C-alpha cells in the first residue's frame, strides 16, 4: 500500500537496469488546514495553531511508515504551510488511486474541560457531536470554487454520499478502531470513540478514509501535550502502529523495523471449520463450545412482503454454511448463488438503524466488509430508495 502525504511526495527512480517495483500499497496523509486557514487557535497561549500541529504529526507519521514499511508509498497533500483546497486534497488521493486516505486534525470546544481523541468515517450519524465537528472541518469548502454541490444538510445529498462510501466503510471503521485503540492503550488519551459524520474529504474519497481528531486544543493540558515534541511523537507513533496493523491484514505487509522494547505477542490461534460448534481438545474428545453472546443481537424479525433491511456479510465460491472465526455457524444467515459466487445475508429488520447495528456487530466479529442491503416483496431494491420509503 502506498501512502500519500499532503503536497505530493517525490518518488525515487530506480537504476536504468532495475526499474522500481510497484508499491504494495499507497496511502495519502492529509495535514488538515494550512496557509490562510489556521484551523482552531486553541486557548490562545501559543503562536502556532492547529495547522502547525497537524503538519508536524503528518510528517512524523509519514517518516515512520517510510522507514519501517518499505512496501508502502507515502504521498502528502501538503508538506509546508500552504492551503490545498479540500477538493484538491481529495483529487490527489483519487488520481493516485490510493488505498487509504488519512486526514489529521485537532478538535476544539467552548468548554475548556472537554478532552479526548476521536476518529471519524463518512456515515449517516447526525448526532449533535458529530455534526458539530463536521461543520467546523467543512467550513472552508463553502468558500471554495469547487464544492461539487456538497450540502450535508440536504437529506438526499447526505444519503447519496453515505451510500457512496458504504463499500469502503468496513475497512474505514476497522482502521478507525485500530487508531482509537492505540490512542487509548499506547498513549493514554481519553477515547471519544469512532464516529460517523459528513466530512467532505471522506465523502468524495474513492477509497477507505478516516479523519482523526488528535485532541482538544481548547483544553490547556491537552494543548500543551499536542504542542510538545514528545506528544507529537506519541501521536504519530500511534497512527503508525494502527496503520501497520491495518496494512498487515489487508496487504500482507510486515514492519521492517520494530521499535525498541516493543512486545507484540501473536494472537492465539482459533479453531476453524467446526460447523457443529465443537472444538477438539488435546485428547481428541470434542467438547461443546458456548454460542457467542453477540449472536443474540442478530434478528430475523422481518419476513414476507415488508420493506426489509438486512446485512450482506460475506461472499465466497464454496457455498458452505456461514461460519465465524471461532468455527461456530452464524445464525439467521441466508445464502444466494449469483453465478459462481455465493452471497450470505445475515439478519433482517424493518428498521434501518437496527440493520446498521447488526452490520457493526458483524464487522467487529470477523466480517469487516459487511454492509446493509434492502428488500421489498422479496426482491432487492436500491438502499437509497428503501431509505426514502422508510422515511415516508
C-alpha positions in Angstrom: 0.0 0.0 0.0 1.3 3.4 -0.8 0.9 6.3 1.5 0.3 9.8 0.0 1.3 12.6 2.3 -0.1 16.1 1.6 1.5 18.0 -1.2 2.8 15.2 -3.3 5.7 13.0 -2.4 8.8 12.5 -4.5 9.2 9.0 -5.9 12.7 7.6 -6.2 13.6 6.4 -9.7 15.4 3.1 -9.8 18.5 2.5 -11.8 18.4 2.0 -15.6 18.8 -1.7 -15.2 16.4 -2.2 -12.2 13.1 -0.2 -12.5 11.4 0.5 -9.2 9.0 -2.2 -8.0 5.3 -1.2 -7.8 4.4 -0.3 -4.3 2.2 -2.8 -2.5 0.2 0.0 -1.0 -0.4 3.7 -1.4 -1.6 5.9 1.4 -2.4 9.7 1.3 -1.7 11.6 4.6 -3.6 14.9 4.7 -2.4 17.5 7.2 -5.6 19.5 7.9 -5.9 23.2 7.3 -2.7 25.2 6.4 -1.8 28.5 4.8 -4.6 31.0 5.0 -6.6 28.5 7.1 -5.0 28.2 10.6 -7.7 25.8 11.9 -8.6 26.3 15.5 -6.4 28.6 17.7 -6.8 26.7 20.9 -6.5 28.7 24.2 -4.5 31.5 22.5 -1.4 30.8 24.7 0.6 29.6 21.7 1.6 31.4 18.5 1.2 28.3 16.4 -2.2 26.8 15.6 -3.9 23.6 14.6 -2.4 23.7 11.1 1.1 23.5 12.5 0.4 20.6 14.8 -1.4 18.6 12.0 1.6 19.1 9.7 4.1 18.1 12.3 2.2 14.9 13.2 1.6 14.1 9.5 5.3 14.4 8.7 6.3 12.2 11.6 3.7 9.6 10.7 4.9 9.6 7.1 8.5 9.2 8.2 7.6 6.2 10.5 5.9 4.5 7.6 8.6 5.1 5.0 11.4 4.0 7.4 9.7 0.8 8.7 7.5 -0.5 5.8 9.4 -0.4 2.6 6.4 -1.7 0.5 4.4 1.5 1.1 4.5 4.7 -0.9 3.6 7.8 1.0 2.1 11.0 -0.5 1.2 14.1 1.5 -1.4 16.6 0.5 0.9 19.3 1.9 4.4 19.4 3.3 4.6 23.1 4.2 2.4 26.0 5.3 0.2 26.0 2.2 -3.5 25.5 1.8 -4.7 22.9 -0.7 -8.4 23.3 -1.2 -10.5 20.4 0.1 -11.3 19.3 -3.5 -7.6 19.3 -4.3 -6.9 17.0 -1.3 -9.4 14.5 -2.5 -8.2 14.8 -6.1 -4.7 14.0 -5.0 -5.8 10.8 -3.4 -8.2 9.7 -6.1 -5.8 10.4 -9.0 -3.1 8.5 -7.2 -5.6 5.6 -6.9 -4.6 5.5 -3.2 -5.5 2.6 -1.0 -6.1 4.8 2.0 -6.7 8.4 3.0 -5.7 9.6 6.5 -6.7 13.2 7.3 -5.3 14.7 10.6 -7.0 17.4 12.6 -7.3 18.9 16.2 -10.6 19.5 18.0 -12.0 22.5 19.8 -15.0 23.2 22.1 -16.4 26.1 24.0 -15.8 24.4 27.3 -12.1 24.0 28.2 -12.8 20.9 30.3 -13.5 18.7 27.3 -10.7 16.3 26.3 -10.1 13.2 24.2 -9.2 11.8 20.8 -11.7 10.6 18.2 -11.7 9.2 14.7 -14.5 9.8 12.1 -15.6 8.0 9.0 -18.3 9.0 6.5 -21.7 7.9 7.5 -25.4 8.6 8.4 -24.9 9.5 12.0 -26.3 13.0 12.5 -25.8 13.3 16.3 -25.1 16.8 17.6 -21.4 16.0 18.5 -20.7 14.5 15.0 -22.3 17.4 13.2 -20.5 20.0 15.3 -17.1 18.7 14.3 -18.2 18.2 10.7 -19.5 21.7 10.4 -16.2 23.1 11.5 -14.0 21.0 9.3 -16.2 21.5 6.3 -16.5 25.3 6.7 -13.7 26.1 4.2 -15.4 24.2 1.4 -18.2 26.8 1.1 -15.6 29.5 0.3 -14.0 27.3 -2.5 -14.9 27.3 -6.1 -15.5 23.5 -6.4 -17.9 22.3 -3.8 -19.5 19.6 -6.1 -22.9 20.5 -4.7 -21.8 19.4 -1.3 -24.5 20.1 1.2 -24.6 17.7 4.2 -27.8 19.4 5.4 -29.7 18.2 2.3 -31.1 14.7 3.2 -30.9 13.4 -0.4 -27.3 14.6 -0.8 -26.3 13.2 2.6 -27.8 9.8 1.9 -26.2 9.6 -1.5 -22.7 10.5 -0.1 -23.1 7.9 2.7 -24.1 5.2 0.2 -21.1 6.0 -2.0 -18.8 5.3 0.9 -20.7 2.2 2.0 -18.4 -0.1 0.0 -15.3 1.3 1.8 -16.9 1.7 5.2 -15.9 -1.7 6.6 -12.2 -1.0 6.2 -12.5 2.6 7.2 -14.2 1.5 10.5 -11.5 -1.1 11.1 -8.7 1.4 10.7 -10.6 3.9 12.9 -10.9 1.3 15.7 -7.2 0.5 15.4 -6.3 4.2 15.8 -8.6 4.7 18.8 -7.1 1.6 20.5 -3.6 2.9 20.0 -4.5 6.4 21.3 -6.2 4.8 24.3 -3.8 2.0 25.2 -0.4 3.2 24.0 -0.7 7.0 24.6 -3.2 7.1 27.4 -5.6 9.5 25.7 -9.3 9.7 26.6 -11.2 7.6 24.0 -14.1 9.6 22.5 -14.7 6.7 20.1 -15.3 6.1 16.4 -18.0 8.2 14.9 -19.7 8.9 11.6 -20.1 12.3 10.1 -20.4 14.0 6.7 -16.9 15.2 6.0 -16.1 16.5 2.5 -12.7 14.7 2.3 -14.1 11.4 3.3 -17.3 11.8 1.3 -15.6 12.1 -2.0 -12.6 9.8 -1.5 -12.7 6.6 -3.7 -11.0 4.5 -1.0 -11.2 3.7 2.7 -10.7 7.0 4.6 -10.7 8.4 8.1 -10.4 11.8 9.7 -8.6 11.9 13.1 -9.1 14.5 15.8 -5.9 14.2 17.9 -7.3 16.1 20.9 -8.7 19.4 22.1 -6.5 22.5 21.7 -9.1 24.4 23.8 -8.1 22.2 26.9 -4.8 23.7 28.3 -3.4 20.3 29.4 -4.2 18.6 26.1 -3.0 21.6 24.1 0.4 21.5 26.0 0.7 17.8 25.1 -0.1 18.2 21.4 2.3 21.2 21.1 5.2 19.2 22.7 7.7 17.3 20.7 7.0 14.2 22.8 3.2 14.5 22.4 3.6 14.7 18.6 5.9 11.7 18.6 3.5 9.7 20.7 0.5 10.5 18.5 2.3 9.9 15.2 3.7 6.6 16.6 0.2 5.6 17.5 -1.0 6.4 14.0 1.8 4.4 12.5 1.1 1.4 14.6 -2.6 1.4 13.7 -1.7 1.8 10.0 0.9 -1.0 10.2 -1.7 -3.4 11.8 -4.2 -2.5 9.1 -1.6 -3.0 6.3 -0.5 -6.3 7.7 -4.0 -7.7 7.4 -5.1 -6.3 4.0 -1.8 -6.0 2.2 0.5 -8.7 3.8 3.0 -6.0 4.7 5.4 -6.6 7.6 7.2 -3.8 9.5 10.9 -3.9 8.6 11.9 -2.3 11.9 10.2 -2.7 15.3 10.6 0.0 17.9 12.7 -0.7 20.9 11.1 -2.5 23.8 8.1 -3.4 21.7 6.4 -6.6 22.7 3.8 -7.9 20.2 2.7 -11.5 21.1 0.9 -13.3 18.3 -2.8 -13.7 18.9 -3.8 -17.2 19.9 -4.8 -19.4 17.1 -8.6 -20.1 16.8 -10.1 -23.4 15.8 -11.5 -23.2 12.2 -14.1 -25.1 10.3 -16.1 -26.7 13.1 -19.7 -26.5 11.8 -21.2 -28.1 14.8 -19.8 -25.6 17.2 -17.5 -28.1 18.8 -13.7 -28.0 19.2 -11.3 -30.9 19.7 -9.4 -31.0 23.0 -5.9 -32.2 23.4 -7.1 -35.8 23.9 -9.2 -35.6 20.7 -12.5 -35.5 22.6 -14.9 -32.9 21.2 -16.5 -30.5 23.7 -19.4 -28.2 23.1 -18.4 -24.6 22.6 -20.7 -21.9 24.0 -22.6 -19.8 21.5 -21.1 -16.2 21.4 -23.3 -13.7 23.1 -23.2 -11.4 20.1 -25.2 -13.9 18.1 -28.2 -12.9 20.1 -28.1 -9.4 18.6 -28.8 -10.8 15.1 -32.5 -11.0 14.4 -34.8 -12.4 11.7 -37.9 -10.3 12.5 -38.9 -9.2 9.1 -40.4 -11.6 6.6 -43.0 -11.7 3.9 -43.7 -8.6 1.8 -42.5 -5.9 4.2 -39.8 -3.4 3.4 -36.8 -5.1 5.0 -33.2 -4.2 5.7 -30.6 -7.0 6.0 -26.8 -7.3 6.1 -24.6 -8.8 3.4 -21.8 -10.3 5.5 -19.7 -12.2 3.0 -19.4 -13.9 -0.3 -17.4 -17.0 -1.5 -17.3 -19.7 -4.0 -17.5 -22.6 -1.6 -21.2 -22.4 -0.7 -20.9 -24.0 2.8 -22.6 -22.6 5.9 -21.5 -19.2 7.1 -19.0 -19.7 9.9 -17.5 -17.3 12.4 -13.7 -17.2 13.1 -14.4 -19.4 16.1 -15.9 -22.2 13.9 -19.5 -21.6 15.1 -22.2 -21.2 12.5 -23.7 -17.7 12.3 -27.5 -17.7 13.0 -30.2 -16.1 10.7 -28.0 -16.4 7.6 -29.4 -17.0 4.2 -27.3 -17.9 1.1 -27.9 -16.9 -2.5 -25.9 -18.1 -5.5 -25.1 -15.5 -8.1 -23.2 -17.1 -10.9 -20.2 -18.9 -9.3 -20.4 -16.8 -6.1 -22.4 -17.4 -3.0 -23.6 -14.3 -1.2 -24.6 -14.5 2.5 -27.1 -12.3 4.2 -27.5 -12.2 8.0 -30.5 -11.0 10.0 -33.3 -8.8 8.9 -35.3 -5.9 10.3 -37.9 -3.3 9.3 -35.6 -0.7 11.0 -32.6 0.6 9.1 -30.9 1.6 12.4 -31.3 -2.0 13.7 -29.7 -3.3 10.5 -26.8 -0.9 10.9 -26.3 -2.2 14.5 -26.2 -5.7 13.1 -23.8 -4.6 10.4 -21.5 -3.0 13.0 -21.7 -6.1 15.2 -20.7 -8.4 12.3 -17.8 -6.1 11.4 -16.4 -6.3 14.9 -16.7 -10.1 14.8 -14.9 -11.2 11.8 -16.8 -9.7 8.8 -15.2 -6.3 8.2 -16.8 -5.8 4.8 -20.4 -6.3 5.9 -22.9 -3.8 4.5 -26.6 -3.1 4.6 -28.9 -4.1 1.8 -32.7 -3.6 1.3 -35.5 -5.8 0.1 -39.2 -5.3 -0.8 -41.5 -8.1 -1.7 -38.6 -10.5 -1.5 -36.6 -8.6 -4.2 -33.5 -6.5 -3.5 -34.0 -2.7 -4.1 -31.5 0.2 -4.0 -30.8 1.2 -0.4 -31.3 4.8 -1.2 -34.9 4.1 -2.5 -35.6 2.0 0.6 -34.5 4.8 2.9 -36.7 7.2 1.2 -39.7 4.8 1.5 -38.9 4.2 5.2 -38.8 8.0 5.8 -42.2 8.4 4.2 
